[in-house]
């Protein structure tokens, strides 16, 4: 499927760099045409590479609006042709590449995008174009055998999972003091002295005790003794339990819908010289 890829540049330097990158990528210079606007001829372009691929001005025949005719031949009389013509008139240089397959054309467009080809939509808005806002890349490709295509792009919903902290618990121990009371019964001994009057004859036992000496009786008392014993009275343990639940995700996805509109018959001039 033959395709013509067009890149529009603000400067001739960028256009020349794109042509050199195309050459380095394996494109034949016979299929690459670098064209720049002639400041003396206004909107007309001239071929400054000397290749066999004809420039936009040459392909359109140097009559009337050559750049407009060039893009009309590529796109037909629609908004794409008007928008690209408008951007080309407000730019300096273009690079056209004759490609023999869609992959070949995609590679050429990618090289020119990386070399600084203008975003046509953005440039059209900046320069006051008022046509329909249609999506376009930096470099445009069109087929030369009457076949055109539109890509249908559909978004798919992808749901994954991530783990995030939602809470938790921490054990922290500290020592507190509190007053306590306990009761204990204590015994005390006290010595008592009892004297009583006696009048009886003395006995042998009395005579044996009739001598000097000491008799002692001691007193004792109980005192409270305080001690402490540490005992484990409770254990606190942290653990986890896992639960699962199902959550329904609601989102919107986009899809390209392509409508086919049947066009009426019209007279289209087939210029075989615009690609070789």
DASUL-V282007 format. One record per pair of residues at least 24 apart in sequence whose ideal C-beta (glycine too) atoms are under 10 Angstrom apart, sorted by sequence separation. I is the first residue (numbers start at 1). J is the second residue. D is the distance in whole Angstrom. If there is no record, write none. Layout:
i=I j=J d=D
i=I j=J d=D
This chain:
i=12 j=36 d=5
i=28 j=52 d=10
i=29 j=53 d=9
i=35 j=59 d=10
i=42 j=66 d=10
i=43 j=67 d=6
i=65 j=89 d=9
i=70 j=94 d=9
i=94 j=118 d=10
i=113 j=137 d=7
i=114 j=138 d=9
i=115 j=139 d=9
i=193 j=217 d=9
i=9 j=34 d=9
i=11 j=36 d=9
i=12 j=37 d=9
i=28 j=53 d=10
i=33 j=58 d=9
i=41 j=66 d=9
i=43 j=68 d=8
i=45 j=70 d=8
i=112 j=137 d=10
i=113 j=138 d=4
i=114 j=139 d=10
i=191 j=216 d=9
i=192 j=217 d=9
i=5 j=31 d=10
i=33 j=59 d=9
i=70 j=96 d=9
i=91 j=117 d=10
i=112 j=138 d=7
i=113 j=139 d=6
i=191 j=217 d=5
i=4 j=31 d=10
i=5 j=32 d=10
i=6 j=33 d=10
i=7 j=34 d=10
i=9 j=36 d=9
i=67 j=94 d=9
i=91 j=118 d=6
i=110 j=137 d=9
i=112 j=139 d=4
i=191 j=218 d=8
i=90 j=118 d=9
i=109 j=137 d=6
i=110 j=138 d=9
i=111 j=139 d=8
i=112 j=140 d=10
i=189 j=217 d=9
i=191 j=219 d=5
i=4 j=33 d=10
i=6 j=35 d=10
i=19 j=48 d=10
i=56 j=85 d=10
i=91 j=120 d=10
i=109 j=138 d=7
i=110 j=139 d=8
i=189 j=218 d=8
i=190 j=219 d=6
i=19 j=49 d=7
i=37 j=67 d=9
i=88 j=118 d=9
i=109 j=139 d=4
i=189 j=219 d=5
i=190 j=220 d=10
i=87 j=118 d=6
i=108 j=139 d=7
i=109 j=140 d=8
i=188 j=219 d=8
i=189 j=220 d=5
i=190 j=221 d=9
i=16 j=48 d=9
i=19 j=51 d=9
i=35 j=67 d=10
i=56 j=88 d=8
i=87 j=119 d=9
i=88 j=120 d=9
i=91 j=123 d=7
i=109 j=141 d=6
i=188 j=220 d=8
i=189 j=221 d=6
i=15 j=48 d=9
i=16 j=49 d=9
i=87 j=120 d=5
i=90 j=123 d=7
i=106 j=139 d=10
i=108 j=141 d=8
i=187 j=220 d=8
i=188 j=221 d=4
i=189 j=222 d=9
i=15 j=49 d=10
i=86 j=120 d=9
i=87 j=121 d=9
i=90 j=124 d=9
i=105 j=139 d=9
i=187 j=221 d=7
i=188 j=222 d=7
i=35 j=70 d=10
i=87 j=122 d=9
i=88 j=123 d=10
i=105 j=140 d=10
i=106 j=141 d=8
i=186 j=221 d=7
i=187 j=222 d=5
i=188 j=223 d=10
i=12 j=48 d=8
i=84 j=120 d=6
i=87 j=123 d=5
i=90 j=126 d=8
i=91 j=127 d=9
i=105 j=141 d=4
i=186 j=222 d=4
i=59 j=96 d=9
i=83 j=120 d=6
i=86 j=123 d=9
i=87 j=124 d=5
i=90 j=127 d=4
i=104 j=141 d=10
i=105 j=142 d=9
i=185 j=222 d=8
i=186 j=223 d=7
i=56 j=94 d=6
i=83 j=121 d=8
i=86 j=124 d=6
i=89 j=127 d=9
i=90 j=128 d=9
i=105 j=143 d=9
i=184 j=222 d=9
i=186 j=224 d=6
i=55 j=94 d=8
i=84 j=123 d=10
i=87 j=126 d=9
i=90 j=129 d=9
i=102 j=141 d=8
i=184 j=223 d=10
i=185 j=224 d=10
i=56 j=96 d=7
i=80 j=120 d=9
i=83 j=123 d=9
i=84 j=124 d=9
i=87 j=127 d=7
i=184 j=224 d=5
i=55 j=96 d=8
i=83 j=124 d=5
i=86 j=127 d=7
i=102 j=143 d=9
i=183 j=224 d=10
i=184 j=225 d=9
i=43 j=85 d=9
i=54 j=96 d=9
i=82 j=124 d=9
i=83 j=125 d=10
i=86 j=128 d=8
i=87 j=129 d=7
i=97 j=139 d=9
i=99 j=141 d=7
i=182 j=224 d=9
i=184 j=226 d=10
i=45 j=88 d=8
i=53 j=96 d=6
i=86 j=129 d=5
i=96 j=139 d=10
i=53 j=97 d=8
i=54 j=98 d=10
i=85 j=129 d=10
i=86 j=130 d=9
i=95 j=139 d=8
i=97 j=141 d=9
i=99 j=143 d=10
i=100 j=144 d=10
i=182 j=226 d=9
i=43 j=88 d=8
i=48 j=93 d=9
i=51 j=96 d=10
i=53 j=98 d=5
i=86 j=131 d=8
i=99 j=144 d=9
i=43 j=89 d=5
i=49 j=95 d=9
i=52 j=98 d=9
i=83 j=129 d=6
i=98 j=144 d=8
i=42 j=89 d=9
i=43 j=90 d=10
i=45 j=92 d=10
i=51 j=98 d=10
i=82 j=129 d=8
i=83 j=130 d=10
i=102 j=149 d=8
i=45 j=93 d=8
i=82 j=130 d=10
i=83 j=131 d=5
i=4 j=53 d=9
i=45 j=94 d=7
i=47 j=96 d=10
i=82 j=131 d=5
i=83 j=132 d=8
i=87 j=136 d=10
i=6 j=56 d=8
i=79 j=129 d=10
i=81 j=131 d=10
i=82 j=132 d=9
i=83 j=133 d=9
i=37 j=88 d=8
i=80 j=131 d=9
i=83 j=134 d=7
i=37 j=89 d=8
i=79 j=131 d=5
i=80 j=132 d=9
i=84 j=136 d=8
i=35 j=88 d=10
i=37 j=90 d=10
i=39 j=92 d=9
i=78 j=131 d=9
i=79 j=132 d=4
i=83 j=136 d=7
i=37 j=91 d=8
i=78 j=132 d=9
i=79 j=133 d=9
i=80 j=134 d=7
i=4 j=59 d=10
i=36 j=91 d=10
i=37 j=92 d=6
i=79 j=134 d=6
i=36 j=92 d=6
i=37 j=93 d=7
i=78 j=134 d=9
i=80 j=136 d=7
i=84 j=140 d=6
i=36 j=93 d=4
i=37 j=94 d=9
i=79 j=136 d=10
i=83 j=140 d=10
i=35 j=93 d=7
i=36 j=94 d=8
i=84 j=142 d=10
i=34 j=93 d=7
i=35 j=94 d=5
i=34 j=94 d=8
i=35 j=95 d=8
i=80 j=140 d=7
i=33 j=94 d=8
i=34 j=95 d=5
i=35 j=96 d=7
i=81 j=142 d=10
i=33 j=95 d=7
i=34 j=96 d=8
i=80 j=142 d=9
i=32 j=95 d=7
i=33 j=96 d=5
i=173 j=236 d=9
i=6 j=70 d=9
i=32 j=96 d=8
i=33 j=97 d=8
i=6 j=71 d=8
i=31 j=96 d=9
i=32 j=97 d=5
i=33 j=98 d=8
i=75 j=140 d=8
i=171 j=236 d=6
i=4 j=70 d=10
i=31 j=97 d=6
i=32 j=98 d=8
i=74 j=140 d=8
i=76 j=142 d=9
i=171 j=237 d=9
i=31 j=98 d=4
i=74 j=141 d=9
i=75 j=142 d=6
i=169 j=236 d=10
i=171 j=238 d=6
i=6 j=74 d=7
i=30 j=98 d=8
i=31 j=99 d=7
i=74 j=142 d=5
i=170 j=238 d=8
i=4 j=73 d=9
i=6 j=75 d=10
i=28 j=97 d=10
i=31 j=100 d=9
i=71 j=140 d=9
i=73 j=142 d=9
i=74 j=143 d=9
i=169 j=238 d=6
i=4 j=74 d=6
i=27 j=97 d=6
i=28 j=98 d=9
i=74 j=144 d=9
i=168 j=238 d=9
i=169 j=239 d=10
i=3 j=74 d=10
i=27 j=98 d=9
i=71 j=142 d=9
i=73 j=144 d=10
i=169 j=240 d=10
i=27 j=99 d=8
i=76 j=148 d=9
i=168 j=240 d=9
i=22 j=95 d=8
i=31 j=104 d=9
i=75 j=148 d=9
i=19 j=93 d=10
i=21 j=95 d=10
i=18 j=93 d=9
i=22 j=97 d=6
i=8 j=84 d=7
i=15 j=91 d=9
i=18 j=94 d=10
i=19 j=95 d=6
i=32 j=108 d=8
i=15 j=92 d=8
i=16 j=93 d=8
i=18 j=95 d=5
i=27 j=104 d=8
i=31 j=108 d=9
i=6 j=84 d=7
i=14 j=92 d=9
i=15 j=93 d=4
i=17 j=95 d=10
i=19 j=97 d=9
i=26 j=104 d=10
i=8 j=87 d=6
i=13 j=92 d=9
i=14 j=93 d=7
i=15 j=94 d=7
i=16 j=95 d=9
i=18 j=97 d=9
i=8 j=88 d=6
i=10 j=90 d=9
i=11 j=91 d=9
i=12 j=92 d=6
i=13 j=93 d=9
i=15 j=95 d=5
i=27 j=107 d=8
i=10 j=91 d=6
i=11 j=92 d=6
i=12 j=93 d=5
i=14 j=95 d=9
i=26 j=107 d=9
i=27 j=108 d=7
i=6 j=88 d=8
i=8 j=90 d=9
i=9 j=91 d=6
i=10 j=92 d=6
i=11 j=93 d=7
i=25 j=107 d=7
i=8 j=91 d=5
i=9 j=92 d=7
i=10 j=93 d=8
i=25 j=108 d=8
i=8 j=92 d=9
i=9 j=93 d=5
i=27 j=111 d=8
i=8 j=93 d=8
i=9 j=94 d=7
i=22 j=107 d=9
i=25 j=110 d=9
i=7 j=93 d=9
i=8 j=94 d=5
i=9 j=95 d=7
i=22 j=108 d=6
i=25 j=111 d=6
i=161 j=247 d=10
i=7 j=94 d=7
i=8 j=95 d=8
i=21 j=108 d=10
i=24 j=111 d=9
i=6 j=94 d=6
i=7 j=95 d=5
i=159 j=247 d=9
i=6 j=95 d=7
i=7 j=96 d=8
i=22 j=111 d=6
i=5 j=95 d=8
i=6 j=96 d=5
i=7 j=97 d=8
i=18 j=108 d=9
i=21 j=111 d=5
i=22 j=112 d=8
i=159 j=249 d=5
i=5 j=96 d=7
i=6 j=97 d=8
i=21 j=112 d=8
i=4 j=96 d=6
i=5 j=97 d=4
i=19 j=111 d=10
i=157 j=249 d=7
i=159 j=251 d=9
i=4 j=97 d=7
i=5 j=98 d=8
i=18 j=111 d=7
i=19 j=112 d=9
i=21 j=114 d=7
i=22 j=115 d=8
i=157 j=250 d=10
i=158 j=251 d=10
i=3 j=97 d=9
i=4 j=98 d=6
i=5 j=99 d=6
i=18 j=112 d=5
i=21 j=115 d=6
i=157 j=251 d=6
i=3 j=98 d=8
i=4 j=99 d=7
i=17 j=112 d=10
i=18 j=113 d=9
i=20 j=115 d=9
i=157 j=252 d=9
i=158 j=253 d=10
i=2 j=98 d=7
i=3 j=99 d=5
i=18 j=114 d=9
i=19 j=115 d=9
i=155 j=251 d=9
i=157 j=253 d=6
i=2 j=99 d=7
i=3 j=100 d=8
i=15 j=112 d=9
i=17 j=114 d=10
i=18 j=115 d=4
i=155 j=252 d=9
i=156 j=253 d=7
i=1 j=99 d=9
i=2 j=100 d=6
i=3 j=101 d=8
i=14 j=112 d=9
i=17 j=115 d=5
i=18 j=116 d=7
i=155 j=253 d=4
i=1 j=100 d=8
i=2 j=101 d=9
i=3 j=102 d=7
i=5 j=104 d=9
i=16 j=115 d=9
i=17 j=116 d=7
i=18 j=117 d=7
i=154 j=253 d=7
i=155 j=254 d=5
i=156 j=255 d=10
i=1 j=101 d=6
i=5 j=105 d=5
i=15 j=115 d=8
i=154 j=254 d=8
i=155 j=255 d=7
i=1 j=102 d=6
i=3 j=104 d=7
i=4 j=105 d=8
i=5 j=106 d=9
i=7 j=108 d=8
i=14 j=115 d=6
i=15 j=116 d=9
i=153 j=254 d=8
i=154 j=255 d=4
i=155 j=256 d=10
i=2 j=104 d=10
i=3 j=105 d=4
i=5 j=107 d=9
i=6 j=108 d=10
i=7 j=109 d=7
i=14 j=116 d=4
i=15 j=117 d=9
i=153 j=255 d=7
i=154 j=256 d=7
i=1 j=104 d=9
i=2 j=105 d=9
i=3 j=106 d=9
i=5 j=108 d=4
i=6 j=109 d=9
i=9 j=112 d=8
i=13 j=116 d=9
i=14 j=117 d=8
i=152 j=255 d=7
i=153 j=256 d=5
i=154 j=257 d=10
i=1 j=105 d=9
i=4 j=108 d=10
i=5 j=109 d=5
i=7 j=111 d=9
i=8 j=112 d=9
i=14 j=118 d=9
i=152 j=256 d=5
i=3 j=108 d=9
i=5 j=110 d=10
i=7 j=112 d=3
i=11 j=116 d=8
i=151 j=256 d=7
i=152 j=257 d=8
i=3 j=109 d=9
i=5 j=111 d=9
i=6 j=112 d=9
i=7 j=113 d=8
i=9 j=115 d=8
i=10 j=116 d=8
i=150 j=256 d=8
i=152 j=258 d=6
i=5 j=112 d=7
i=9 j=116 d=6
i=10 j=117 d=10
i=151 j=258 d=8
i=7 j=115 d=8
i=9 j=117 d=6
i=10 j=118 d=6
i=150 j=258 d=5
i=7 j=116 d=9
i=8 j=117 d=6
i=9 j=118 d=7
i=149 j=258 d=9
i=150 j=259 d=10
i=7 j=117 d=4
i=8 j=118 d=5
i=150 j=260 d=9
i=6 j=117 d=9
i=7 j=118 d=8
i=8 j=119 d=10
i=5 j=117 d=10
i=8 j=120 d=7
i=7 j=120 d=10
i=10 j=123 d=8
i=6 j=120 d=10
i=8 j=123 d=8
i=18 j=139 d=9
i=135 j=256 d=10
i=146 j=268 d=10
i=146 j=270 d=10
i=144 j=270 d=10
i=144 j=272 d=9
i=9 j=138 d=10
i=7 j=137 d=10
i=8 j=138 d=8
i=144 j=274 d=8
i=7 j=138 d=7
i=8 j=139 d=8
i=144 j=275 d=5
i=7 j=139 d=4
i=8 j=140 d=9
i=6 j=139 d=7
i=7 j=140 d=8
i=5 j=139 d=6
i=6 j=140 d=5
i=5 j=140 d=7
i=6 j=141 d=8
i=4 j=140 d=9
i=5 j=141 d=5
i=6 j=142 d=8
i=3 j=140 d=10
i=4 j=141 d=7
i=5 j=142 d=8
i=3 j=141 d=5
i=4 j=142 d=6
i=3 j=142 d=6
i=4 j=143 d=8
i=2 j=142 d=10
i=3 j=143 d=5
i=4 j=144 d=6
i=2 j=143 d=7
i=3 j=144 d=7
i=1 j=143 d=6
i=2 j=144 d=4
i=3 j=145 d=9
i=1 j=144 d=8
i=2 j=145 d=6
i=1 j=145 d=6
i=3 j=147 d=10
i=2 j=147 d=9
i=1 j=147 d=6
i=1 j=149 d=9
i=98 j=274 d=9
i=99 j=275 d=9
i=98 j=275 d=5
i=96 j=274 d=9
i=97 j=275 d=10
i=98 j=276 d=7
i=96 j=275 d=8
i=78 j=263 d=10
i=76 j=263 d=9
i=77 j=266 d=8
i=76 j=266 d=9
i=77 j=268 d=9
i=76 j=268 d=7
i=73 j=268 d=9
i=72 j=268 d=9
i=73 j=269 d=8
i=72 j=269 d=10
i=73 j=270 d=9
i=73 j=271 d=6
i=69 j=269 d=9
i=74 j=274 d=8
i=70 j=271 d=10
i=73 j=274 d=6
i=74 j=275 d=10
i=69 j=271 d=9
i=73 j=275 d=10
i=70 j=274 d=7
i=69 j=274 d=10
i=61 j=269 d=10
i=61 j=271 d=8
i=60 j=271 d=8
i=59 j=271 d=6
i=61 j=273 d=9
i=61 j=274 d=10
i=59 j=273 d=6
i=60 j=274 d=8
i=58 j=273 d=8
i=59 j=274 d=4
i=58 j=274 d=8
i=59 j=275 d=8
i=54 j=271 d=9
i=56 j=274 d=9
i=54 j=273 d=6
i=55 j=274 d=10
i=54 j=274 d=6
i=53 j=274 d=9
i=54 j=275 d=8
i=53 j=275 d=7
i=54 j=276 d=7
i=53 j=276 d=6
i=52 j=276 d=6
i=51 j=276 d=9
i=33 j=275 d=10
i=33 j=276 d=10
i=31 j=275 d=9
i=31 j=276 d=8
i=30 j=276 d=8
i=4 j=274 d=7
i=4 j=275 d=6
i=3 j=275 d=9
i=2 j=275 d=6
